[in-house]
């Protein structure tokens, strides 16, 4: 049996007092992984949300332009539905990664919803994110 280890973690602050609503969104998160392996799982949080959070697509890539990408599934489904106050774990994705590599995660939603979680990044060499208010088109500005 495979034993999963936590390779990257970014907690969110509670911004329920300052919720923001988007009719659609695409967010790209850049993370520097600190473990090597050939499989990974994502854990998506809706810890402070006031309702279910839905992403139609979740994709990973080793390059910021997503030239080669892999869809992530959740219980066999490409759509991620995260109940309020919970965390949803993905199915295993097969991707060879090495400690120190950059991993890019793209979350896309075309559902009008309110976001209450907000992440603050202090060391952009370890993690960074950008988002746009579009489901199908996205300019990615990730600082290195």
DRENTORKOL-3810 file (N, C-alpha, C; in nm, 4 decimals):
REM DRENTORKOL-3810
@n.u->0.0833; n.v->-0.1173; n.w->0.0000; ca.u->0.0000; ca.v->0.0000; ca.w->0.0000; c.u->0.0882; c.v->0.1242; c.w->0.0000
@n.u->0.0540; n.v->0.2186; n.w->-0.0842; ca.u->0.1291; ca.v->0.3421; ca.w->-0.0978; c.u->0.1029; c.v->0.4343; c.w->0.0200
@n.u->0.2094; n.v->0.4859; n.w->0.0783; ca.u->0.1955; ca.v->0.5809; ca.w->0.1879; c.u->0.2165; c.v->0.7219; c.w->0.1336
@n.u->0.1150; n.v->0.8080; n.w->0.1472; ca.u->0.1222; ca.v->0.9446; ca.w->0.0967; c.u->0.1928; c.v->1.0336; c.w->0.1979
@n.u->0.2771; n.v->1.1245; n.w->0.1475; ca.u->0.3467; ca.v->1.2204; ca.w->0.2316; c.u->0.3115; c.v->1.3604; c.w->0.1835
@n.u->0.3012; n.v->1.4532; n.w->0.2768; ca.u->0.2711; ca.v->1.5909; ca.w->0.2443; c.u->0.3939; c.v->1.6550; c.w->0.1814
@n.u->0.3799; n.v->1.7002; n.w->0.0562; ca.u->0.4930; ca.v->1.7573; ca.w->-0.0164; c.u->0.4866; c.v->1.9075; c.w->-0.0308
@n.u->0.3701; n.v->1.9674; n.w->-0.0124; ca.u->0.3545; ca.v->2.1123; ca.w->-0.0218; c.u->0.2236; c.v->2.1480; c.w->0.0449
@n.u->0.2221; n.v->2.2552; n.w->0.1201; ca.u->0.1025; ca.v->2.2958; ca.w->0.1915; c.u->0.0965; c.v->2.4478; c.w->0.1967
@n.u->-0.0193; n.v->2.5032; n.w->0.1697; ca.u->-0.0385; ca.v->2.6475; ca.w->0.1794; c.u->-0.1731; c.v->2.6707; c.w->0.2453
@n.u->-0.1710; n.v->2.7234; n.w->0.3656; ca.u->-0.2972; ca.v->2.7450; ca.w->0.4364; c.u->-0.3572; c.v->2.8785; c.w->0.3960
@n.u->-0.4868; n.v->2.8896; n.w->0.4132; ca.u->-0.5594; ca.v->3.0113; ca.w->0.3785; c.u->-0.5998; c.v->3.0865; c.w->0.5039
@n.u->-0.6127; n.v->3.2163; n.w->0.4881; ca.u->-0.6620; ca.v->3.3002; ca.w->0.5962; c.u->-0.8137; c.v->3.3114; c.w->0.5842
@n.u->-0.8779; n.v->3.3447; n.w->0.6940; ca.u->-1.0234; ca.v->3.3551; ca.w->0.6967; c.u->-1.0657; c.v->3.4962; c.w->0.6567
@n.u->-1.1145; n.v->3.5085; n.w->0.5346; ca.u->-1.1618; ca.v->3.6374; ca.w->0.4838; c.u->-1.3127; c.v->3.6356; c.w->0.4616
@n.u->-1.3869; n.v->3.5638; n.w->0.5461; ca.u->-1.5327; ca.v->3.5594; ca.w->0.5317; c.u->-1.5961; c.v->3.6972; c.w->0.5416
@n.u->-1.5317; n.v->3.7889; n.w->0.6119; ca.u->-1.5869; ca.v->3.9240; ca.w->0.6246; c.u->-1.5699; c.v->4.0044; c.w->0.4958
@n.u->-1.4839; n.v->3.9586; n.w->0.4067; ca.u->-1.4574; ca.v->4.0286; ca.w->0.2808; c.u->-1.4780; c.v->3.9350; c.w->0.1616
@n.u->-1.5945; n.v->3.8741; n.w->0.1480; ca.u->-1.6136; ca.v->3.7801; ca.w->0.0371; c.u->-1.6149; c.v->3.8522; c.w->-0.0976
@n.u->-1.5737; n.v->3.7829; n.w->-0.2012; ca.u->-1.5812; ca.v->3.8384; ca.w->-0.3355; c.u->-1.6442; c.v->3.7356; c.w->-0.4273
@n.u->-1.7213; n.v->3.7830; n.w->-0.5243; ca.u->-1.7960; ca.v->3.6953; ca.w->-0.6138; c.u->-1.7458; c.v->3.7120; c.w->-0.7565
@n.u->-1.7259; n.v->3.5999; n.w->-0.8244; ca.u->-1.6898; ca.v->3.6000; ca.w->-0.9659; c.u->-1.7910; c.v->3.5161; c.w->-1.0413
@n.u->-1.8253; n.v->3.5596; n.w->-1.1625; ca.u->-1.9125; ca.v->3.4784; ca.w->-1.2466; c.u->-1.8351; c.v->3.3632; c.w->-1.3082
@n.u->-1.7060; n.v->3.3819; n.w->-1.3267; ca.u->-1.6167; ca.v->3.2744; ca.w->-1.3705; c.u->-1.4754; c.v->3.3122; c.w->-1.3293
@n.u->-1.3898; n.v->3.2106; n.w->-1.3188; ca.u->-1.2528; ca.v->3.2361; ca.w->-1.2718; c.u->-1.1589; c.v->3.1273; c.w->-1.3229
@n.u->-1.0347; n.v->3.1668; n.w->-1.3503; ca.u->-0.9248; ca.v->3.0740; ca.w->-1.3737; c.u->-0.8108; c.v->3.1189; c.w->-1.2844
@n.u->-0.7620; n.v->3.0281; n.w->-1.2048; ca.u->-0.6517; ca.v->3.0580; ca.w->-1.1139; c.u->-0.5389; c.v->2.9603; c.w->-1.1417
@n.u->-0.4165; n.v->3.0125; n.w->-1.1452; ca.u->-0.2987; ca.v->2.9282; ca.w->-1.1603; c.u->-0.2127; c.v->2.9465; c.w->-1.0364
@n.u->-0.1756; n.v->2.8350; n.w->-0.9769; ca.u->-0.0912; ca.v->2.8349; ca.w->-0.8578; c.u->0.0411; c.v->2.7692; c.w->-0.8944
@n.u->0.1486; n.v->2.8369; n.w->-0.8632; ca.u->0.2824; ca.v->2.7819; ca.w->-0.8832; c.u->0.3348; c.v->2.7387; c.w->-0.7475
@n.u->0.3809; n.v->2.6159; n.w->-0.7380; ca.u->0.4354; ca.v->2.5663; ca.w->-0.6120; c.u->0.5695; c.v->2.5001; c.w->-0.6382
@n.u->0.6625; n.v->2.5194; n.w->-0.5473; ca.u->0.7895; ca.v->2.4486; ca.w->-0.5520; c.u->0.7728; c.v->2.3245; c.w->-0.4650
@n.u->0.7769; n.v->2.2075; n.w->-0.5289; ca.u->0.7570; ca.v->2.0834; ca.w->-0.4533; c.u->0.8855; c.v->2.0485; c.w->-0.3787
@n.u->0.8699; n.v->1.9867; n.w->-0.2621; ca.u->0.9898; ca.v->1.9539; ca.w->-0.1842; c.u->1.0076; c.v->1.8050; c.w->-0.1620
@n.u->0.9346; n.v->1.7229; n.w->-0.2370; ca.u->0.9537; ca.v->1.5779; ca.w->-0.2350; c.u->0.9654; c.v->1.5276; c.w->-0.3778
@n.u->1.0298; n.v->1.4154; n.w->-0.3951; ca.u->1.0383; ca.v->1.3512; ca.w->-0.5260; c.u->0.9444; c.v->1.2317; c.w->-0.5277
@n.u->0.8915; n.v->1.2008; n.w->-0.6453; ca.u->0.8040; ca.v->1.0853; ca.w->-0.6582; c.u->0.7449; c.v->1.0765; c.w->-0.7967
@n.u->0.6575; n.v->0.9780; n.w->-0.8175; ca.u->0.5951; ca.v->0.9617; ca.w->-0.9481; c.u->0.4421; c.v->0.9687; c.w->-0.9429
@n.u->0.3866; n.v->1.0059; n.w->-0.8272; ca.u->0.2429; ca.v->1.0276; ca.w->-0.8126; c.u->0.2194; c.v->1.1450; c.w->-0.7195
@n.u->0.1065; n.v->1.2112; n.w->-0.7384; ca.u->0.0700; ca.v->1.3180; ca.w->-0.6472; c.u->-0.0815; c.v->1.3234; c.w->-0.6345
@n.u->-0.1263; n.v->1.3834; n.w->-0.5266; ca.u->-0.2681; ca.v->1.4105; ca.w->-0.5034; c.u->-0.2809; c.v->1.5543; c.w->-0.4589
@n.u->-0.3905; n.v->1.6170; n.w->-0.4971; ca.u->-0.4190; ca.v->1.7534; ca.w->-0.4542; c.u->-0.5257; c.v->1.7512; c.w->-0.3467
@n.u->-0.5167; n.v->1.8424; n.w->-0.2538; ca.u->-0.6209; ca.v->1.8636; ca.w->-0.1542; c.u->-0.6706; c.v->2.0056; c.w->-0.1696
@n.u->-0.7965; n.v->2.0230; n.w->-0.2085; ca.u->-0.8544; ca.v->2.1558; ca.w->-0.2274; c.u->-0.9444; c.v->2.1879; c.w->-0.1094
@n.u->-0.9270; n.v->2.3057; n.w->-0.0531; ca.u->-0.9990; ca.v->2.3437; ca.w->0.0674; c.u->-1.1102; c.v->2.4435; c.w->0.0382
@n.u->-1.2207; n.v->2.4258; n.w->0.1080; ca.u->-1.3297; ca.v->2.5236; ca.w->0.1110; c.u->-1.3589; c.v->2.5507; c.w->0.2585
@n.u->-1.2521; n.v->2.5670; n.w->0.3335; ca.u->-1.2615; ca.v->2.5751; ca.w->0.4786; c.u->-1.3497; c.v->2.6881; c.w->0.5273
@n.u->-1.3428; n.v->2.8046; n.w->0.4630; ca.u->-1.4180; ca.v->2.9206; ca.w->0.5110; c.u->-1.5336; c.v->2.9587; c.w->0.4192
@n.u->-1.5614; n.v->2.8785; n.w->0.3178; ca.u->-1.6694; ca.v->2.9099; ca.w->0.2249; c.u->-1.8062; c.v->2.9049; c.w->0.2907
@n.u->-1.8993; n.v->2.9798; n.w->0.2326; ca.u->-2.0360; ca.v->2.9821; ca.w->0.2845; c.u->-2.1275; c.v->2.8885; c.w->0.2064
@n.u->-2.0772; n.v->2.8340; n.w->0.0956; ca.u->-2.1532; ca.v->2.7370; ca.w->0.0164; c.u->-2.0541; c.v->2.6485; c.w->-0.0587
@n.u->-2.1065; n.v->2.5522; n.w->-0.1312; ca.u->-2.0223; ca.v->2.4616; ca.w->-0.2092; c.u->-1.9388; c.v->2.5401; c.w->-0.3100
@n.u->-1.8169; n.v->2.4933; n.w->-0.3347; ca.u->-1.7264; ca.v->2.5532; ca.w->-0.4312; c.u->-1.7091; c.v->2.4539; c.w->-0.5458
@n.u->-1.7217; n.v->2.5024; n.w->-0.6693; ca.u->-1.7188; ca.v->2.4135; ca.w->-0.7861; c.u->-1.6115; c.v->2.4595; c.w->-0.8841
@n.u->-1.5283; n.v->2.3648; n.w->-0.9287; ca.u->-1.4334; ca.v->2.3885; ca.w->-1.0373; c.u->-1.4614; c.v->2.2846; c.w->-1.1452
@n.u->-1.4895; n.v->2.3305; n.w->-1.2679; ca.u->-1.5157; ca.v->2.2376; ca.w->-1.3777; c.u->-1.3899; c.v->2.1639; c.w->-1.4201
@n.u->-1.2747; n.v->2.2332; n.w->-1.4115; ca.u->-1.1482; ca.v->2.1734; ca.w->-1.4527; c.u->-1.0413; c.v->2.2030; c.w->-1.3494
@n.u->-0.9611; n.v->2.1015; n.w->-1.3208; ca.u->-0.8398; ca.v->2.1174; ca.w->-1.2414; c.u->-0.7306; c.v->2.0465; c.w->-1.3206
@n.u->-0.6240; n.v->2.1205; n.w->-1.3515; ca.u->-0.5166; ca.v->2.0656; ca.w->-1.4337; c.u->-0.3817; c.v->2.0935; c.w->-1.3677
@n.u->-0.2847; n.v->2.0065; n.w->-1.3971; ca.u->-0.1483; ca.v->2.0271; ca.w->-1.3495; c.u->-0.0534; c.v->2.0256; c.w->-1.4679
@n.u->0.0605; n.v->2.0923; n.w->-1.4500; ca.u->0.1618; ca.v->2.0973; ca.w->-1.5542; c.u->0.2967; c.v->2.1269; c.w->-1.4904
@n.u->0.4021; n.v->2.0982; n.w->-1.5641; ca.u->0.5361; ca.v->2.1329; ca.w->-1.5189; c.u->0.5847; c.v->2.2622; c.w->-1.5843
@n.u->0.5012; n.v->2.3218; n.w->-1.6710; ca.u->0.5368; ca.v->2.4517; ca.w->-1.7282; c.u->0.4190; c.v->2.5475; c.w->-1.7134
@n.u->0.4504; n.v->2.6759; n.w->-1.6944; ca.u->0.3490; ca.v->2.7745; ca.w->-1.6615; c.u->0.2504; c.v->2.8028; c.w->-1.7741
@n.u->0.2825; n.v->2.7657; n.w->-1.8965; ca.u->0.1912; ca.v->2.7881; ca.w->-2.0088; c.u->0.1025; c.v->2.6673; c.w->-2.0371
@n.u->0.1193; n.v->2.5608; n.w->-1.9602; ca.u->0.0385; ca.v->2.4398; ca.w->-1.9705; c.u->0.0428; c.v->2.3788; c.w->-2.1109
@n.u->0.1632; n.v->2.3809; n.w->-2.1717; ca.u->0.1787; ca.v->2.3161; ca.w->-2.3021; c.u->0.1490; c.v->2.1667; c.w->-2.2918
@n.u->0.1999; n.v->2.1034; n.w->-2.1879; ca.u->0.1684; ca.v->1.9637; ca.w->-2.1585; c.u->0.0993; c.v->1.9653; c.w->-2.0229
@n.u->-0.0269; n.v->1.9222; n.w->-2.0208; ca.u->-0.1041; ca.v->1.9282; ca.w->-1.8970; c.u->-0.1746; c.v->1.7960; c.w->-1.8731
@n.u->-0.2150; n.v->1.7781; n.w->-1.7510; ca.u->-0.2860; ca.v->1.6565; ca.w->-1.7114; c.u->-0.4091; c.v->1.6976; c.w->-1.6319
@n.u->-0.5232; n.v->1.6426; n.w->-1.6668; ca.u->-0.6453; ca.v->1.6689; ca.w->-1.5907; c.u->-0.6425; c.v->1.5911; c.w->-1.4608
@n.u->-0.6905; n.v->1.6555; n.w->-1.3559; ca.u->-0.7002; ca.v->1.5920; ca.w->-1.2247; c.u->-0.8447; c.v->1.5502; c.w->-1.2030
@n.u->-0.8639; n.v->1.4321; n.w->-1.1468; ca.u->-0.9995; ca.v->1.3843; ca.w->-1.1201; c.u->-1.0223; c.v->1.3696; c.w->-0.9696
@n.u->-1.1497; n.v->1.3706; n.w->-0.9349; ca.u->-1.1943; ca.v->1.3575; ca.w->-0.7969; c.u->-1.3029; c.v->1.2503; c.w->-0.7963
@n.u->-1.2717; n.v->1.1358; n.w->-0.7373; ca.u->-1.3624; ca.v->1.0207; ca.w->-0.7417; c.u->-1.4034; c.v->0.9899; c.w->-0.8853
@n.u->-1.3063; n.v->0.9977; n.w->-0.9769; ca.u->-1.3292; ca.v->0.9656; ca.w->-1.1166; c.u->-1.3924; c.v->1.0761; c.w->-1.1991
@n.u->-1.4258; n.v->1.1880; n.w->-1.1401; ca.u->-1.4917; ca.v->1.2988; ca.w->-1.2106; c.u->-1.3922; c.v->1.4134; c.w->-1.2305
@n.u->-1.4015; n.v->1.4831; n.w->-1.3448; ca.u->-1.3126; ca.v->1.5963; ca.w->-1.3687; c.u->-1.3570; c.v->1.7206; c.w->-1.2924
@n.u->-1.4829; n.v->1.7279; n.w->-1.2573; ca.u->-1.5338; ca.v->1.8419; ca.w->-1.1808; c.u->-1.5061; c.v->1.8229; c.w->-1.0321
@n.u->-1.4558; n.v->1.9285; n.w->-0.9681; ca.u->-1.4316; ca.v->1.9255; ca.w->-0.8232; c.u->-1.5445; c.v->2.0013; c.w->-0.7544
@n.u->-1.6182; n.v->1.9342; n.w->-0.6665; ca.u->-1.7251; ca.v->1.9956; ca.w->-0.5880; c.u->-1.6844; c.v->1.9836; c.w->-0.4420
@n.u->-1.6543; n.v->2.0987; n.w->-0.3804; ca.u->-1.6009; ca.v->2.1001; ca.w->-0.2447; c.u->-1.7070; c.v->2.1585; c.w->-0.1520
@n.u->-1.7598; n.v->2.0758; n.w->-0.0647; ca.u->-1.8627; ca.v->2.1213; ca.w->0.0293; c.u->-1.8028; c.v->2.2246; c.w->0.1238
@n.u->-1.8883; n.v->2.3167; n.w->0.1713; ca.u->-1.8376; ca.v->2.4204; ca.w->0.2623; c.u->-1.7802; c.v->2.3556; c.w->0.3878
@n.u->-1.6697; n.v->2.4112; n.w->0.4338; ca.u->-1.6057; ca.v->2.3634; ca.w->0.5552; c.u->-1.5258; c.v->2.2352; c.w->0.5402
@n.u->-1.5001; n.v->2.1911; n.w->0.4161; ca.u->-1.4302; ca.v->2.0637; ca.w->0.3965; c.u->-1.3095; c.v->2.0790; c.w->0.3044
@n.u->-1.2362; n.v->1.9699; n.w->0.2927; ca.u->-1.1262; ca.v->1.9581; ca.w->0.1976; c.u->-1.1537; c.v->1.8369; c.w->0.1098
@n.u->-1.1305; n.v->1.8507; n.w->-0.0196; ca.u->-1.1514; ca.v->1.7423; ca.w->-0.1151; c.u->-1.0161; c.v->1.6969; c.w->-0.1675
@n.u->-0.9902; n.v->1.5652; n.w->-0.1611; ca.u->-0.8644; ca.v->1.5104; ca.w->-0.2129; c.u->-0.8877; c.v->1.4515; c.w->-0.3507
@n.u->-0.7896; n.v->1.4725; n.w->-0.4379; ca.u->-0.7990; ca.v->1.4213; ca.w->-0.5742; c.u->-0.7604; c.v->1.2744; c.w->-0.5804
@n.u->-0.7924; n.v->1.2140; n.w->-0.6933; ca.u->-0.7415; ca.v->1.0807; ca.w->-0.7238; c.u->-0.5913; c.v->1.0956; c.w->-0.7502
@n.u->-0.5135; n.v->0.9885; n.w->-0.7386; ca.u->-0.3704; ca.v->0.9980; ca.w->-0.7700; c.u->-0.3493; c.v->1.0374; c.w->-0.9161
@n.u->-0.2527; n.v->1.1244; n.w->-0.9390; ca.u->-0.2110; ca.v->1.1629; ca.w->-1.0738; c.u->-0.0677; c.v->1.1148; c.w->-1.0913
@n.u->-0.0389; n.v->1.0550; n.w->-1.2036; ca.u->0.0937; ca.v->1.0021; ca.w->-1.2296; c.u->0.1770; c.v->1.1076; c.w->-1.3004
@n.u->0.2772; n.v->1.1572; n.w->-1.2282; ca.u->0.3638; ca.v->1.2619; ca.w->-1.2805; c.u->0.4969; c.v->1.2515; c.w->-1.2073
@n.u->0.6053; n.v->1.2394; n.w->-1.2836; ca.u->0.7373; ca.v->1.2282; ca.w->-1.2218; c.u->0.7843; c.v->1.3678; c.w->-1.1811
@n.u->0.8041; n.v->1.3847; n.w->-1.0519; ca.u->0.8502; ca.v->1.5124; ca.w->-0.9994; c.u->0.9723; c.v->1.4912; c.w->-0.9117
@n.u->1.0541; n.v->1.5966; n.w->-0.9030; ca.u->1.1737; ca.v->1.5943; ca.w->-0.8187; c.u->1.1696; c.v->1.7146; c.w->-0.7264
@n.u->1.2234; n.v->1.6997; n.w->-0.6095; ca.u->1.2297; ca.v->1.8096; ca.w->-0.5140; c.u->1.2956; c.v->1.9307; c.w->-0.5793
@n.u->1.2344; n.v->2.0479; n.w->-0.5589; ca.u->1.2858; ca.v->2.1716; ca.w->-0.6157; c.u->1.2204; c.v->2.2113; c.w->-0.7460
@n.u->1.1443; n.v->2.1210; n.w->-0.8078; ca.u->1.0761; ca.v->2.1524; ca.w->-0.9337; c.u->0.9571; c.v->2.2443; c.w->-0.9103
@n.u->0.9189; n.v->2.3160; n.w->-1.0152; ca.u->0.7977; ca.v->2.3966; ca.w->-1.0120; c.u->0.6814; c.v->2.3112; c.w->-1.0623
@n.u->0.5703; n.v->2.3156; n.w->-0.9908; ca.u->0.4470; ca.v->2.2493; ca.w->-1.0315; c.u->0.3408; c.v->2.3570; c.w->-1.0447
@n.u->0.2626; n.v->2.3511; n.w->-1.1512; ca.u->0.1585; ca.v->2.4496; ca.w->-1.1762; c.u->0.0227; c.v->2.3812; c.w->-1.1711
@n.u->-0.0691; n.v->2.4415; n.w->-1.0985; ca.u->-0.2047; ca.v->2.3886; ca.w->-1.0837; c.u->-0.3006; c.v->2.4951; c.w->-1.1354
@n.u->-0.3878; n.v->2.4570; n.w->-1.2292; ca.u->-0.4868; ca.v->2.5498; ca.w->-1.2854; c.u->-0.6260; c.v->2.5053; c.w->-1.2432
@n.u->-0.7000; n.v->2.5970; n.w->-1.1806; ca.u->-0.8375; ca.v->2.5734; ca.w->-1.1369; c.u->-0.9284; c.v->2.6645; c.w->-1.2190
@n.u->-1.0299; n.v->2.6080; n.w->-1.2845; ca.u->-1.1192; ca.v->2.6873; ca.w->-1.3687; c.u->-1.2635; c.v->2.6609; c.w->-1.3324
@n.u->-1.3406; n.v->2.7694; n.w->-1.3244; ca.u->-1.4825; ca.v->2.7573; ca.w->-1.2933; c.u->-1.5633; c.v->2.8566; c.w->-1.3759
@n.u->-1.6778; n.v->2.8106; n.w->-1.4275; ca.u->-1.7687; ca.v->2.9007; ca.w->-1.4992; c.u->-1.9010; c.v->2.9130; c.w->-1.4251
@n.u->-1.8977; n.v->2.8917; n.w->-1.2940; ca.u->-2.0151; ca.v->2.9018; ca.w->-1.2083; c.u->-2.0014; c.v->3.0269; c.w->-1.1224
@n.u->-2.1049; n.v->3.1085; n.w->-1.1158; ca.u->-2.1020; ca.v->3.2246; ca.w->-1.0276; c.u->-2.0995; c.v->3.1761; c.w->-0.8836
@n.u->-1.9964; n.v->3.2162; n.w->-0.8116; ca.u->-1.9833; ca.v->3.1728; ca.w->-0.6730; c.u->-1.9017; c.v->3.2731; c.w->-0.5932
@n.u->-1.9167; n.v->3.2652; n.w->-0.4636; ca.u->-1.8481; ca.v->3.3553; ca.w->-0.3721; c.u->-1.7278; c.v->3.2851; c.w->-0.3116
@n.u->-1.6148; n.v->3.3550; n.w->-0.3127; ca.u->-1.4910; ca.v->3.3034; ca.w->-0.2569; c.u->-1.4629; c.v->3.3757; c.w->-0.1264
@n.u->-1.4272; n.v->3.3009; n.w->-0.0252; ca.u->-1.3994; ca.v->3.3610; ca.w->0.1050; c.u->-1.2566; c.v->3.3338; c.w->0.1500
@n.u->-1.1891; n.v->3.2370; n.w->0.0910; ca.u->-1.0508; ca.v->3.2066; ca.w->0.1261; c.u->-0.9590; c.v->3.2962; c.w->0.0441
@n.u->-0.8509; n.v->3.3371; n.w->0.1047; ca.u->-0.7555; ca.v->3.4212; ca.w->0.0353; c.u->-0.6177; c.v->3.3860; c.w->0.0869
@n.u->-0.5247; n.v->3.3632; n.w->-0.0035; ca.u->-0.3900; ca.v->3.3250; ca.w->0.0374; c.u->-0.2948; c.v->3.4425; c.w->0.0188
@n.u->-0.2111; n.v->3.4632; n.w->0.1153; ca.u->-0.1073; ca.v->3.5659; ca.w->0.1084; c.u->0.0266; c.v->3.4961; c.w->0.0893
@n.u->0.1017; n.v->3.5387; n.w->-0.0098; ca.u->0.2305; ca.v->3.4778; ca.w->-0.0379; c.u->0.3413; c.v->3.5751; c.w->-0.0012
@n.u->0.4318; n.v->3.5312; n.w->0.0815; ca.u->0.5422; ca.v->3.6158; ca.w->0.1235; c.u->0.6718; c.v->3.5784; c.w->0.0527
@n.u->0.6928; n.v->3.4517; n.w->0.0249; ca.u->0.8128; ca.v->3.4075; ca.w->-0.0449; c.u->0.7718; c.v->3.3534; c.w->-0.1808
@n.u->0.7793; n.v->3.4383; n.w->-0.2852; ca.u->0.7319; ca.v->3.3985; ca.w->-0.4179; c.u->0.8229; c.v->3.2974; c.w->-0.4856
@n.u->0.9378; n.v->3.2642; n.w->-0.4251; ca.u->1.0194; ca.v->3.1576; ca.w->-0.4818; c.u->0.9621; c.v->3.0214; c.w->-0.4459
@n.u->0.8765; n.v->3.0147; n.w->-0.3445; ca.u->0.8178; ca.v->2.8882; ca.w->-0.3026; c.u->0.6759; c.v->2.8690; c.w->-0.3546
@n.u->0.5979; n.v->2.9759; n.w->-0.3579; ca.u->0.4601; ca.v->2.9656; ca.w->-0.4068; c.u->0.4167; c.v->3.1007; c.w->-0.4613
@n.u->0.3277; n.v->3.0976; n.w->-0.5566; ca.u->0.2779; ca.v->3.2188; ca.w->-0.6177; c.u->0.1466; c.v->3.1839; c.w->-0.6865
@n.u->0.0650; n.v->3.2818; n.w->-0.7144; ca.u->-0.0616; ca.v->3.2550; ca.w->-0.7820; c.u->-0.1061; c.v->3.3768; c.w->-0.8591
@n.u->-0.1846; n.v->3.3513; n.w->-0.9634; ca.u->-0.2505; ca.v->3.4586; ca.w->-1.0366; c.u->-0.3887; c.v->3.4091; c.w->-1.0739
@n.u->-0.4835; n.v->3.5021; n.w->-1.0857; ca.u->-0.6154; ca.v->3.4618; ca.w->-1.1322; c.u->-0.6743; c.v->3.5693; c.w->-1.2208
@n.u->-0.7613; n.v->3.5272; n.w->-1.3115; ca.u->-0.8334; ca.v->3.6184; ca.w->-1.3998; c.u->-0.9803; c.v->3.5825; c.w->-1.3944
@n.u->-1.0634; n.v->3.6765; n.w->-1.4332; ca.u->-1.2082; ca.v->3.6562; ca.w->-1.4279; c.u->-1.2600; c.v->3.5995; c.w->-1.5588
@n.u->-1.1953; n.v->3.4950; n.w->-1.6073; ca.u->-1.2358; ca.v->3.4290; ca.w->-1.7310; c.u->-1.2166; c.v->3.2793; c.w->-1.7153
@n.u->-1.3090; n.v->3.2035; n.w->-1.7744; ca.u->-1.3009; ca.v->3.0577; ca.w->-1.7671; c.u->-1.2163; c.v->3.0010; c.w->-1.8804
@n.u->-1.2233; n.v->3.0615; n.w->-1.9981; ca.u->-1.1590; ca.v->3.0033; ca.w->-2.1162; c.u->-1.0279; c.v->3.0697; c.w->-2.1549
@n.u->-1.0060; n.v->3.1923; n.w->-2.1172; ca.u->-0.8833; ca.v->3.2617; ca.w->-2.1564; c.u->-0.8121; c.v->3.3102; c.w->-2.0321
@n.u->-0.6810; n.v->3.2968; n.w->-2.0353; ca.u->-0.6067; ca.v->3.3322; ca.w->-1.9150; c.u->-0.4668; c.v->3.3767; c.w->-1.9537
@n.u->-0.4279; n.v->3.4939; n.w->-1.9097; ca.u->-0.2890; ca.v->3.5354; ca.w->-1.9184; c.u->-0.2265; c.v->3.5054; c.w->-1.7848
@n.u->-0.1187; n.v->3.4345; n.w->-1.7859; ca.u->-0.0542; ca.v->3.3917; ca.w->-1.6625; c.u->0.0651; c.v->3.4828; c.w->-1.6353
@n.u->0.0657; n.v->3.5452; n.w->-1.5206; ca.u->0.1792; ca.v->3.6261; ca.w->-1.4770; c.u->0.2294; c.v->3.5680; c.w->-1.3454
@n.u->0.3281; n.v->3.4843; n.w->-1.3553; ca.u->0.3869; ca.v->3.4203; ca.w->-1.2370; c.u->0.5271; c.v->3.4773; c.w->-1.2219
@n.u->0.5587; n.v->3.5314; n.w->-1.1056; ca.u->0.6931; ca.v->3.5822; ca.w->-1.0823; c.u->0.7837; c.v->3.4680; c.w->-1.0411
@n.u->0.9054; n.v->3.4763; n.w->-1.0796; ca.u->1.0029; ca.v->3.3711; ca.w->-1.0477; c.u->1.1039; c.v->3.4241; c.w->-0.9492
END
